[in-house]
Amino acid sequence: MRLALLFGSLTLAFLLAVWTTQVPRPRPLDAPAAAFSAARAMTDVEQIARAPHPVGSPEHARVRAYLTARMTQLGLSPQEQAGPLSPGSIQRLKKAGGDPDAADNQAINLIGVLPGEDRSQPAVMLMAHYDTVVGSPGAADDSTGVGAVLEAARAIKARGPIERDLVVLLTDAEELNLDGARIFFGGHPLRDRIGAVVNLEARGGGGRAAMFETGREAGPTVDLFRRAAARADGGTTATSLAVFMYERMPNGTDFTIPKDRGVGGLNFAFIGRPAQYHSADATPENLDKGGLQHIGSQALEAADALLRAPALPAKGPNTVYADVFGRWMLSHSAATGWALIGLTALLGGFAAWRARHATGLTAGQIGGGMLDGMWFASAGLVLAQAVRLLAGPVVTRNTSSETYYVLLRRLPWMEAGAVLTSVALALLFLTGARRLRPRTTAGVLAVLTLLVLLIGGFSPVMLGAGLIAAALSLWPIKVPASTWGGWLGLIVLIFLLGCIVQGAAPEAALLFVWPALLAAAAAALSALIGPDLTRPASLIPPAIAAVLGGAWLMGLGHFIFLGIGMDLPGALALIGLLVLLFLRPLSPPVGAIRPVLIGAAACLVLACGLSLAARFAEPTPAVAQTLP
């Protein structure tokens, strides 16, 4: 029964997670006029992305002329705004093989306006960039954004009069140094009228588009978007965790410029199909039309809601939010997180009280479960990094640009390897196999840590994780293990992490608070049904929680890995630990341990094989330049 529930819930969770990450079906040319149609947007994308069009190239001038004509057709009365390229942009363009002199060292923005009924109100901006890097047609980055902006502007006009002006800004030289956005917000007469910005970007060739960045103090804006996103095709992918993480990364888009001026808004991008990022393969034929439908539909609904609101959202406290299976958004205030933590404590405490009376559960057994969780997280970080290094080097400032893009093309292989590594470690964890040979386990982890540090470069995080994993492998076990102790120990560990993150960064705390609450609720129900966990019915709550919580975490983990998987694949080890919150009471019985161990070994071998195969599928070029 336990084994069937374990693998059944894992399978259902995986299938639900896969469904969560699917893009909506692209709408055809004859879609209703008020709807976003990927097919209509593709007519522009196909013209814009016929060939690479970096700043200063003849194709760049052709694309600008085409876009001017299209904006005129839409009644936007386009104007050009020229400004000087920054010295860094000129150097970067020359280094890449472009010719800034052909454009007189200038970036040229295109600005159009769809007038609203009350032109005294702050305007809403739809923004994307029309230049590409040298050598890439840029069908995704950012011809998709430009095509989606034009189609969204057409649909907004078709829906009838708007409350305030819509400003369409197609920026130039974004790929160089965000020059076009700097030029507009540095001196254009309209810059001080912009009250909100909806920006479209891409890093890849498709997949679900995420709302990954907002202005600061954006609680009211997110609340408006939550209602608007319910009307978008395919719903939305959005979490306050992503916004929190991106805020602390060195990356930047055109949205960075108005954001730093205090302008609110929303930033959208898709990052799937990473092999197409800045690649010659980024053609209209290879573009994911469903990804175009998803990003365009979200941009349309967000901009339309802002344009028709009685007043633009004011600044307000940031909220905690996340989509659920890409179809709904849950949100609450930062302070509500403490209430959820309190509810988790009550439910977990009730489960512990019932388990103590039924099974003699002790505090030592719960402590042992906490140490088990710490071992899984630290060992998973080391093991995932070791498997990841089989696919190529970690990205540093000295990494060549060619190698960086090759690693992006290897990213799907890396993700498959990281997932299988996490599955293998989870199965080993659930069988308790590491306790059988603690010295061997500690030795293997020590060797892997040394290899990771020698091959991947010194990292205090990896060193610390390796030392913790090896030490915990040798930790003397003074109390007998128990199912309740292991389960509640994991819940307590994540509960404590949730308290720490809630205090330091409540926008990111949902990663711990929400799974801990779901696991505590499942534990409380199991304690009511059968506190000794011997009745099959008592295992149903964790199995259901594993399907729902596991699918949500797997979907979230997919986007996290696409964002930071090249550098920190061990992030999936953390996701694996959170999934174990629900799987721990479903640990296989003693009689089924052997086949589970065989399965774990097979997963690990396959993970290593996939990482190694990436080197042959996407070989590194012999000659490379250093990243600027």
C-alpha positions as CSV (number, residue, x, y, z in Angstrom):
1,M,0.0,0.0,0.0
2,R,2.8,2.5,1.0
3,L,4.8,1.7,-2.1
4,A,1.7,2.1,-4.4
5,L,0.9,5.4,-2.8
6,L,4.5,6.6,-3.0
7,F,4.9,6.0,-6.7
8,G,1.3,6.8,-7.5
9,S,1.4,10.2,-5.9
10,L,4.8,11.0,-7.4
11,T,3.6,10.1,-10.9
12,L,0.4,12.2,-10.5
13,A,2.3,15.1,-9.1
14,F,4.7,15.0,-12.1
15,L,1.9,14.8,-14.6
16,L,0.1,17.7,-13.0
17,A,3.4,19.7,-13.0
18,V,3.9,19.0,-16.7
19,W,0.3,20.2,-17.4
20,T,1.0,23.3,-15.3
21,T,4.0,24.3,-17.5
22,Q,2.1,24.0,-20.9
23,V,1.4,27.1,-23.0
24,P,-2.1,27.9,-24.2
25,R,-3.1,27.1,-27.8
26,P,-2.3,30.1,-30.1
27,R,-5.4,31.9,-31.4
28,P,-5.9,32.0,-35.2
29,L,-6.2,35.0,-37.5
30,D,-10.0,35.1,-37.3
31,A,-10.0,35.3,-33.4
32,P,-12.4,37.9,-32.0
33,A,-11.1,41.5,-32.6
34,A,-10.9,42.2,-28.8
35,A,-8.8,39.1,-28.2
36,F,-5.0,38.6,-28.5
37,S,-4.2,36.4,-31.5
38,A,-0.7,34.9,-31.8
39,A,-1.4,34.3,-35.5
40,R,-2.0,38.0,-36.1
41,A,1.1,38.9,-34.0
42,M,3.1,36.4,-36.1
43,T,2.5,38.4,-39.3
44,D,4.6,41.2,-37.7
45,V,7.2,38.8,-36.1
46,E,7.8,37.2,-39.5
47,Q,8.6,40.6,-41.0
48,I,10.7,41.9,-38.1
49,A,12.7,38.7,-37.6
50,R,13.5,38.0,-41.3
51,A,17.2,38.5,-40.5
52,P,19.5,39.8,-37.7
53,H,19.0,43.5,-37.2
54,P,21.5,44.9,-34.8
55,V,21.9,48.7,-34.4
56,G,23.4,50.3,-37.5
57,S,22.7,47.5,-39.9
58,P,20.6,47.9,-43.1
59,E,18.1,45.4,-41.7
60,H,17.7,47.5,-38.6
61,A,16.7,50.5,-40.8
62,R,14.3,48.2,-42.7
63,V,12.7,47.0,-39.5
64,R,12.3,50.6,-38.2
65,A,10.6,51.7,-41.4
66,Y,8.3,48.6,-41.3
67,L,7.3,49.4,-37.6
68,T,6.7,53.0,-38.4
69,A,4.2,52.0,-41.1
70,R,2.5,49.5,-38.8
71,M,2.2,52.0,-36.0
72,T,0.7,54.4,-38.4
73,Q,-1.9,51.8,-39.5
74,L,-2.9,51.3,-35.9
75,G,-3.5,55.1,-35.5
76,L,-0.5,55.6,-33.1
77,S,1.0,58.6,-35.0
78,P,4.6,57.3,-34.5
79,Q,7.5,59.6,-33.9
80,E,11.2,58.9,-33.8
81,Q,13.5,59.9,-31.0
82,A,17.2,59.7,-31.6
83,G,20.0,59.8,-29.0
84,P,23.7,58.9,-28.7
85,L,24.9,55.4,-28.0
86,S,26.9,55.2,-24.8
87,P,30.6,54.6,-25.1
88,G,30.2,51.1,-23.7
89,S,27.5,50.3,-26.3
90,I,29.7,51.4,-29.1
91,Q,32.6,49.3,-27.8
92,R,30.3,46.3,-27.3
93,L,28.8,46.6,-30.8
94,K,32.2,46.8,-32.5
95,K,33.5,43.8,-30.5
96,A,30.5,41.8,-31.7
97,G,31.2,42.7,-35.3
98,G,28.6,45.4,-35.7
99,D,29.0,48.9,-37.2
100,P,27.8,51.7,-35.0
101,D,29.1,54.3,-37.4
102,A,26.5,53.2,-39.9
103,A,23.9,54.7,-37.5
104,D,26.0,57.7,-36.6
105,N,26.4,56.1,-33.2
106,Q,22.8,56.7,-32.4
107,A,19.8,54.7,-31.0
108,I,16.4,55.6,-32.5
109,N,13.3,54.9,-30.5
110,L,9.8,54.7,-32.0
111,I,7.0,56.3,-29.9
112,G,3.3,56.2,-30.6
113,V,0.2,57.3,-28.6
114,L,-3.4,56.0,-28.5
115,P,-5.3,58.9,-26.9
116,G,-7.5,58.3,-23.9
117,E,-10.7,60.1,-22.9
118,D,-8.9,62.0,-20.1
119,R,-5.5,63.0,-21.3
120,S,-4.6,64.8,-18.1
121,Q,-4.3,61.4,-16.3
122,P,-1.0,59.5,-16.1
123,A,-0.4,57.3,-19.2
124,V,0.2,53.6,-19.4
125,M,3.1,52.4,-21.5
126,L,3.6,49.2,-23.5
127,M,7.3,48.7,-24.1
128,A,9.6,46.3,-26.0
129,H,12.9,46.6,-27.9
130,Y,13.2,46.1,-31.7
131,D,17.0,45.7,-32.0
132,T,18.8,42.3,-31.9
133,V,22.3,41.1,-31.1
134,V,24.6,40.5,-34.0
135,G,24.0,37.2,-35.7
136,S,20.5,36.5,-34.3
137,P,17.1,37.2,-36.1
138,G,15.7,37.7,-32.6
139,A,12.3,36.1,-33.3
140,A,11.9,35.8,-29.5
141,D,14.2,38.5,-28.2
142,D,12.5,40.7,-28.8
143,S,10.5,40.5,-32.0
144,T,7.9,38.5,-30.0
145,G,7.6,41.5,-27.6
146,V,7.3,44.0,-30.4
147,G,4.7,41.9,-32.3
148,A,2.8,41.3,-29.0
149,V,2.8,45.0,-28.2
150,L,1.4,45.9,-31.7
151,E,-1.3,43.2,-31.4
152,A,-2.2,44.2,-27.9
153,A,-2.5,47.9,-28.9
154,R,-4.8,46.8,-31.8
155,A,-7.0,44.7,-29.4
156,I,-7.2,47.6,-26.8
157,K,-8.4,49.9,-29.6
158,A,-11.0,47.3,-30.7
159,R,-12.4,47.2,-27.1
160,G,-13.4,50.8,-27.2
161,P,-12.4,54.1,-25.6
162,I,-9.9,54.0,-22.8
163,E,-9.7,56.1,-19.7
164,R,-6.1,57.4,-20.2
165,D,-3.4,57.5,-22.9
166,L,-1.6,54.4,-24.1
167,V,2.0,55.1,-25.0
168,V,3.8,52.5,-27.2
169,L,7.5,52.7,-26.9
170,L,9.7,50.4,-29.1
171,T,13.2,51.0,-27.8
172,D,16.5,50.7,-29.6
173,A,19.9,49.4,-28.4
174,E,18.5,47.4,-25.5
175,E,20.9,44.6,-26.4
176,L,23.9,47.0,-26.0
177,N,23.2,48.9,-22.7
178,L,19.5,49.7,-22.5
179,D,20.3,52.9,-24.3
180,G,16.9,53.4,-25.9
181,A,15.1,53.3,-22.6
182,R,17.7,55.6,-21.0
183,I,17.2,58.1,-23.9
184,F,13.4,58.1,-23.6
185,F,13.3,58.4,-19.8
186,G,16.3,60.8,-19.8
187,G,14.6,63.5,-21.8
188,H,11.5,62.8,-23.8
189,P,8.5,65.1,-23.1
190,L,6.2,62.2,-22.4
191,R,8.5,60.6,-19.7
192,D,6.9,62.4,-16.8
193,R,3.4,61.4,-17.8
194,I,4.1,57.7,-17.6
195,G,2.3,56.2,-14.6
196,A,2.8,52.5,-15.3
197,V,4.8,50.4,-17.7
198,V,4.1,46.9,-19.1
199,N,7.4,45.6,-20.6
200,L,7.9,42.4,-22.7
201,E,11.2,40.5,-22.9
202,A,12.5,37.0,-23.6
203,R,15.5,34.8,-22.9
204,G,14.9,31.8,-25.0
205,G,12.4,30.7,-27.6
206,G,9.1,30.1,-25.8
207,G,7.4,28.4,-23.0
208,R,5.1,29.9,-20.4
209,A,5.7,33.6,-19.8
210,A,6.2,34.7,-16.3
211,M,5.5,38.0,-14.7
212,F,8.8,38.2,-13.0
213,E,9.3,41.8,-12.0
214,T,7.3,44.7,-10.7
215,G,7.9,48.2,-9.6
216,R,8.7,48.9,-6.0
217,E,6.0,48.9,-3.3
218,A,3.8,47.1,-5.9
219,G,1.1,45.5,-3.7
220,P,-1.8,47.3,-5.3
221,T,-0.4,46.8,-8.8
222,V,-0.1,43.0,-8.2
223,D,-3.7,43.0,-6.9
224,L,-5.0,44.6,-10.1
225,F,-2.9,42.2,-12.2
226,R,-4.2,39.2,-10.2
227,R,-7.7,40.1,-11.4
228,A,-6.6,40.8,-14.9
229,A,-4.6,37.6,-15.3
230,A,-7.7,35.5,-14.7
231,R,-8.8,36.6,-18.2
232,A,-5.5,35.8,-19.9
233,D,-5.2,32.7,-22.1
234,G,-3.5,30.1,-20.0
235,G,-3.6,32.1,-16.9
236,T,-0.3,33.4,-15.5
237,T,2.9,32.3,-14.0
238,A,3.9,34.7,-11.2
239,T,5.3,34.6,-7.7
240,S,6.6,37.2,-5.3
241,L,9.6,34.8,-4.8
242,A,10.7,35.4,-8.5
243,V,10.4,39.2,-8.0
244,F,12.4,39.0,-4.8
245,M,15.1,36.9,-6.5
246,Y,15.3,39.0,-9.6
247,E,15.7,42.2,-7.6
248,R,18.9,40.8,-6.2
249,M,20.4,39.6,-9.5
250,P,22.7,41.8,-11.7
251,N,20.4,41.4,-14.7
252,G,18.6,44.3,-16.3
253,T,16.0,45.0,-19.0
254,D,14.4,48.2,-20.3
255,F,12.0,48.0,-17.4
256,T,15.0,48.7,-15.1
257,I,15.2,52.3,-16.2
258,P,11.6,53.4,-15.4
259,K,11.7,51.3,-12.2
260,D,14.7,53.2,-11.0
261,R,12.8,56.4,-11.6
262,G,10.0,55.2,-9.3
263,V,7.5,54.2,-12.1
264,G,5.4,51.2,-11.3
265,G,4.4,48.4,-13.7
266,L,5.0,44.8,-14.7
267,N,7.7,42.9,-16.6
268,F,7.0,39.7,-18.6
269,A,9.3,37.2,-20.2
270,F,9.5,33.6,-21.2
271,I,12.7,31.7,-20.7
272,G,11.9,28.2,-22.2
273,R,13.7,26.8,-25.2
274,P,17.0,28.4,-24.0
275,A,19.0,27.1,-27.0
276,Q,17.4,30.0,-29.1
277,Y,18.7,32.8,-26.8
278,H,20.8,35.2,-29.0
279,S,21.1,32.3,-31.5
280,A,20.9,32.1,-35.3
281,D,18.2,29.5,-34.6
282,A,15.9,32.2,-33.2
283,T,13.8,32.3,-36.3
284,P,10.0,32.8,-36.7
285,E,9.7,29.1,-37.8
286,N,11.3,28.0,-34.5
287,L,9.4,30.3,-32.2
288,D,6.9,28.8,-29.8
289,K,3.6,30.3,-30.9
290,G,1.9,29.2,-27.7
291,G,4.5,31.2,-25.8
292,L,3.7,34.2,-27.9
293,Q,0.0,33.7,-27.2
294,H,0.7,33.5,-23.4
295,I,3.0,36.5,-23.1
296,G,0.8,38.6,-25.4
297,S,-2.5,37.7,-23.7
298,Q,-1.1,38.6,-20.3
299,A,0.3,41.9,-21.5
300,L,-3.0,42.8,-23.2
301,E,-5.1,42.1,-20.1
302,A,-2.6,43.8,-17.7
303,A,-2.4,46.9,-19.9
304,D,-6.1,47.0,-20.6
305,A,-6.9,46.8,-16.9
306,L,-4.5,49.7,-16.2
307,L,-5.9,51.8,-19.0
308,R,-9.5,51.4,-17.9
309,A,-9.0,51.7,-14.1
310,P,-10.5,54.8,-12.5
311,A,-7.1,55.5,-11.1
312,L,-3.7,53.8,-11.5
313,P,-2.7,51.7,-8.5
314,A,-0.8,53.7,-5.9
315,K,2.3,52.5,-4.2
316,G,1.6,50.2,-1.3
317,P,3.1,47.4,0.8
318,N,4.4,44.4,-1.2
319,T,2.2,41.3,-1.0
320,V,3.0,37.6,-1.0
321,Y,1.6,35.8,-4.0
322,A,2.0,32.9,-6.3
323,D,0.1,31.3,-9.1
324,V,-1.5,27.8,-8.4
325,F,-1.0,25.5,-11.3
326,G,-0.7,28.5,-13.6
327,R,-4.5,29.1,-13.5
328,W,-5.2,31.1,-10.2
329,M,-3.2,33.5,-8.1
330,L,-3.3,33.4,-4.3
331,S,-2.1,36.4,-2.4
332,H,-2.0,37.8,1.1
333,S,-0.3,40.5,3.0
334,A,3.2,40.0,4.4
335,A,1.8,40.0,8.0
336,T,-0.6,37.2,7.1
337,G,2.4,35.0,6.8
338,W,2.8,35.0,10.5
339,A,-0.8,33.9,10.9
340,L,-0.1,31.0,8.5
341,I,3.0,30.1,10.6
342,G,0.9,30.1,13.7
343,L,-1.7,27.8,12.1
344,T,1.1,25.5,11.0
345,A,2.3,25.3,14.6
346,L,-1.2,24.5,15.9
347,L,-1.8,21.7,13.3
348,G,1.7,20.3,13.8
349,G,1.3,20.4,17.5
350,F,-2.0,18.6,17.4
351,A,-0.5,15.8,15.2
352,A,2.5,15.5,17.6
353,W,0.2,15.2,20.6
354,R,-1.9,12.5,18.9
355,A,1.2,10.6,17.8
356,R,2.8,10.8,21.2
357,H,-0.2,9.1,22.8
358,A,-0.5,6.5,20.1
359,T,3.1,5.6,19.3
360,G,5.2,7.1,22.2
361,L,6.7,9.7,19.9
362,T,9.6,11.5,21.6
363,A,11.3,14.9,21.0
364,G,14.5,13.0,20.2
365,Q,12.8,11.3,17.3
366,I,11.6,14.6,16.0
367,G,15.1,16.0,16.3
368,G,16.4,13.0,14.3
369,G,13.9,13.8,11.6
370,M,15.2,17.4,11.5
371,L,18.8,16.2,11.2
372,D,17.7,13.8,8.4
373,G,16.2,16.8,6.5
374,M,19.4,18.8,7.0
375,W,21.4,15.9,5.6
376,F,19.2,15.6,2.5
377,A,19.5,19.3,1.7
378,S,23.3,19.4,2.1
379,A,24.0,16.1,0.4
380,G,21.6,17.0,-2.4
381,L,23.4,20.3,-3.0
382,V,26.8,18.5,-3.3
383,L,25.5,15.6,-5.4
384,A,23.5,17.8,-7.8
385,Q,26.5,20.1,-8.3
386,A,28.7,17.0,-9.0
387,V,26.3,15.7,-11.6
388,R,25.9,19.2,-13.1
389,L,29.7,19.5,-13.6
390,L,29.6,16.6,-15.9
391,A,27.7,18.8,-18.3
392,G,30.3,21.6,-18.3
393,P,31.9,24.4,-16.2
394,V,30.0,26.8,-13.9
395,V,29.5,30.3,-15.3
396,T,31.9,32.9,-14.0
397,R,33.0,36.3,-15.2
398,N,35.8,34.6,-17.1
399,T,33.4,32.3,-19.0
400,S,33.5,33.0,-22.8
401,S,30.4,34.2,-24.5
402,E,30.4,31.1,-26.7
403,T,30.6,28.8,-23.8
404,Y,27.8,30.6,-22.0
405,Y,25.4,30.1,-24.9
406,V,26.5,26.4,-25.3
407,L,25.7,25.9,-21.6
408,L,22.3,27.4,-22.2
409,R,21.7,24.9,-25.0
410,R,22.7,22.2,-22.5
411,L,20.3,23.4,-19.9
412,P,17.5,20.9,-20.6
413,W,20.0,18.1,-20.2
414,M,21.2,19.6,-17.0
415,E,17.6,19.9,-15.7
416,A,16.8,16.3,-16.5
417,G,20.0,15.3,-14.7
418,A,19.2,17.4,-11.7
419,V,15.7,16.0,-11.5
420,L,16.9,12.4,-11.6
421,T,19.6,13.2,-9.1
422,S,16.9,14.5,-6.7
423,V,14.7,11.5,-7.2
424,A,17.6,9.1,-6.6
425,L,18.6,10.9,-3.4
426,A,14.9,11.0,-2.2
427,L,14.6,7.3,-2.7
428,L,17.8,6.7,-0.8
429,F,16.5,9.0,1.9
430,L,13.1,7.3,2.2
431,T,14.7,3.8,2.5
432,G,17.0,4.9,5.2
433,A,19.9,3.3,3.3
434,R,22.5,5.9,4.3
435,R,22.2,4.7,7.9
436,L,23.4,1.2,7.0
437,R,26.9,2.3,6.1
438,P,27.5,5.8,7.6
439,R,31.3,5.8,7.1
440,T,31.0,4.9,3.4
441,T,28.3,7.5,2.9
442,A,30.4,10.2,4.6
443,G,33.5,9.2,2.6
444,V,31.6,9.4,-0.7
445,L,30.2,12.8,0.2
446,A,33.7,14.0,1.2
447,V,35.2,12.9,-2.1
448,L,32.4,14.4,-4.1
449,T,32.8,17.7,-2.2
450,L,36.5,17.7,-3.0
451,L,35.9,17.0,-6.7
452,V,33.3,19.8,-6.9
453,L,35.7,22.3,-5.3
454,L,38.6,21.2,-7.5
455,I,36.7,21.1,-10.8
456,G,34.0,23.7,-10.3
457,G,36.2,26.2,-8.2
458,F,36.2,27.0,-4.6
459,S,32.8,27.8,-3.1
460,P,32.2,28.3,0.6
461,V,28.6,27.2,0.1
462,M,29.7,23.8,-1.4
463,L,32.4,23.4,1.2
464,G,29.9,24.0,4.0
465,A,27.3,21.7,2.5
466,G,29.9,18.9,2.1
467,L,31.1,19.2,5.7
468,I,27.6,19.2,7.0
469,A,26.5,16.2,4.9
470,A,29.6,14.2,5.9
471,A,29.3,15.1,9.6
472,L,25.6,14.2,9.7
473,S,26.3,10.9,8.0
474,L,28.5,10.0,10.9
475,W,26.2,11.5,13.6
476,P,25.5,8.8,16.2
477,I,21.9,7.6,16.2
478,K,20.8,7.3,19.9
479,V,17.0,7.0,19.4
480,P,15.1,4.6,17.2
481,A,13.8,6.1,14.0
482,S,10.0,6.4,13.6
483,T,7.7,7.5,10.8
484,W,6.1,10.2,12.9
485,G,9.4,11.5,14.1
486,G,10.8,11.7,10.6
487,W,7.7,13.3,9.2
488,L,7.2,15.9,12.0
489,G,11.0,16.5,12.1
490,L,10.9,17.6,8.5
491,I,7.9,19.8,9.1
492,V,9.6,21.5,12.1
493,L,12.8,22.1,10.0
494,I,10.8,23.8,7.2
495,F,8.7,25.6,9.8
496,L,11.8,27.1,11.4
497,L,13.2,28.1,8.0
498,G,9.9,29.7,7.2
499,C,10.0,31.7,10.4
500,I,13.5,32.9,9.5
501,V,12.7,33.9,6.0
502,Q,9.3,35.4,7.0
503,G,11.2,37.7,9.3
504,A,13.9,38.6,6.8
505,A,12.1,38.5,3.4
506,P,8.4,37.8,3.7
507,E,7.9,37.9,-0.1
508,A,10.1,34.8,-0.4
509,A,8.8,33.0,2.7
510,L,5.9,31.3,0.8
511,L,8.4,28.7,-0.5
512,F,8.6,27.4,3.1
513,V,5.4,28.6,4.7
514,W,2.9,27.3,2.3
515,P,4.3,23.7,2.0
516,A,4.8,23.5,5.7
517,L,1.2,24.5,6.3
518,L,-0.1,21.9,3.8
519,A,2.1,19.2,5.3
520,A,1.0,20.1,8.9
521,A,-2.6,19.9,7.7
522,A,-2.0,16.5,6.2
523,A,-0.3,15.3,9.4
524,A,-3.2,16.6,11.5
525,L,-5.8,14.7,9.4
526,S,-3.7,11.5,9.5
527,A,-3.4,11.8,13.3
528,L,-7.2,12.0,13.4
529,I,-7.8,9.1,11.1
530,G,-5.1,6.7,12.5
531,P,-2.5,8.1,14.7
532,D,-0.3,5.0,14.4
533,L,-0.2,5.4,10.6
534,T,-1.0,1.7,10.2
535,R,-4.4,2.2,8.7
536,P,-4.3,2.7,4.9
537,A,-6.8,5.6,5.3
538,S,-4.3,7.5,7.4
539,L,-1.9,7.6,4.5
540,I,-4.4,9.2,2.1
541,P,-3.9,12.8,3.4
542,P,-0.1,12.8,2.8
543,A,-0.7,11.2,-0.6
544,I,-3.1,13.9,-1.7
545,A,-0.8,16.6,-0.3
546,A,2.0,15.0,-2.3
547,V,0.1,15.2,-5.5
548,L,-1.0,18.9,-5.0
549,G,2.0,20.2,-3.1
550,G,4.4,18.2,-5.1
551,A,3.0,19.4,-8.4
552,W,3.1,23.0,-7.3
553,L,6.7,22.7,-6.1
554,M,7.8,20.8,-9.3
555,G,6.3,23.5,-11.5
556,L,8.0,26.2,-9.4
557,G,11.3,24.3,-9.5
558,H,11.2,24.1,-13.3
559,F,11.2,27.9,-13.6
560,I,13.8,28.3,-10.8
561,F,16.1,25.9,-12.6
562,L,15.7,27.7,-16.0
563,G,16.8,30.8,-14.2
564,I,19.7,29.7,-12.1
565,G,20.3,26.0,-13.0
566,M,23.6,26.7,-14.8
567,D,25.0,28.1,-11.6
568,L,23.2,26.4,-8.7
569,P,21.5,23.2,-9.8
570,G,21.3,22.2,-6.1
571,A,18.2,24.5,-6.0
572,L,16.3,21.4,-7.0
573,A,17.6,19.6,-3.9
574,L,15.7,22.2,-1.8
575,I,12.6,21.6,-3.9
576,G,13.1,17.9,-3.3
577,L,13.3,18.4,0.4
578,L,10.0,20.3,0.4
579,V,8.4,17.5,-1.6
580,L,9.6,15.1,1.0
581,L,7.4,16.9,3.5
582,F,4.5,14.9,2.0
583,L,6.3,11.7,1.0
584,R,8.0,10.9,4.3
585,P,5.1,8.9,5.8
586,L,4.9,6.9,2.6
587,S,8.4,5.5,3.0
588,P,8.5,1.9,1.6
589,P,8.2,-1.0,3.9
590,V,11.3,-3.1,4.7
591,G,10.4,-5.8,2.2
592,A,10.3,-3.3,-0.7
593,I,13.6,-1.5,0.1
594,R,15.7,-3.5,-2.4
595,P,13.8,-2.7,-5.6
596,V,13.6,1.0,-4.5
597,L,17.4,1.1,-4.0
598,I,17.8,-0.4,-7.5
599,G,15.5,2.3,-8.8
600,A,17.6,5.0,-7.0
601,A,20.8,3.6,-8.5
602,A,19.3,3.6,-12.0
603,C,18.1,7.2,-11.6
604,L,21.6,8.3,-10.5
605,V,23.3,6.5,-13.4
606,L,20.9,7.9,-15.9
607,A,21.4,11.4,-14.4
608,C,25.2,11.2,-14.9
609,G,24.6,9.8,-18.4
610,L,22.4,12.7,-19.4
611,S,24.8,15.3,-18.1
612,L,27.7,13.7,-19.9
613,A,25.6,13.4,-23.1
614,A,25.1,17.1,-23.1
615,R,28.8,17.6,-23.9
616,F,28.4,15.5,-27.1
617,A,25.0,17.0,-28.0
618,E,26.2,20.6,-27.7
619,P,30.0,20.6,-28.0
620,T,32.0,23.7,-26.8
621,P,33.6,25.7,-29.6
622,A,37.4,25.6,-29.8
623,V,37.8,29.4,-30.0
624,A,35.9,31.7,-27.6
625,Q,35.7,35.3,-26.5
626,T,35.3,36.4,-22.9
627,L,32.0,37.7,-21.8
628,P,31.9,41.5,-21.6
